[in-house]
């Protein structure tokens, strides 16, 4: 059973988590569910990046411990730098909230729930913090840009 109690957190973090929950609701990345649907739940975790921005994910450590590792290759930084080192132009395209653009099988939703004082929420799109999310995302990008990759484009 993957249950964790809801932690109130400090006020600054609490407000930031509430903001993220509301944004994710507006983007249909999560949906509120009833308490009678509670099975496996985790607490939300706020990840703060080097630029001061933050992202929300669930505390998926227990789930990740039971998940078989997807060994799909992810581009490594040294290889990427070698490949672009002599390029005259390096255009880029950023997939905003890339993981949230990807769905997953419906039976996975019950494993991707977070509880907070505002309620219980279930992810409907791929969240941050899931062990195989990077491999899943890279596989989709490689498949989507297959022709461009064959012409020398790099998808990282």
C-alpha positions, 0 to 999 in steps of 0.5 A, a space after each residue: 500500500 502506498 499511503 502517506 499522510 498529508 503534511 501541512 508544510 510551511 506557509 510559503 511552501 503551502 501557498 506555492 503548492 496551492 498555486 501549482 495544484 490550481 494551475 494543474 487543475 486548469 490544465 487538466 493535468 490533475 483532477 479532484 477525486 472523492 475520498 471514497 476513491 482513495 486507494 494509493 496516495 502520496 503527498 505533494 513535493 515542491 521542487 525548486 529549480 536553480 532559477 527560483 521557479 518550482 514544480 510540483 510532483 508527488 512523493 513517488 519513492 515507494 512507487 518508484 521502488 516497485 517500478 521496473 526500470 525502463 532502459 530507453 537511452 537518454 542523450 548524455 550531455 558530453 555526446 550532445 556537446 560533441 555533436 553540436 560543438 561545430 554547428 553554426 546555428 543551434 535552434 531549439 524548441 522547448 516543450 513547455 511542461 513536457 511530461 504533462 503533455 504525455 498521457 499514460 494507461 488509465 489503470 496508472 491513475 490510481 497509483 498517481 494520487 496526491 493528498 493535500 488539505 484542499 483534497 485528493 487529486 489524481 494525475 491524468 497526464 504524466 507527472 514529474 517524479 515518476 522513475 520512468 518519465 524521462 525514458 517515456 518522454 524521450 521515446 515519444 520525442 524520438 518517435 515524433 521527430 524520427 525523420 528529423 533525427 535521421 537528417 541530423 537533428 538532435 532531440 534532448 
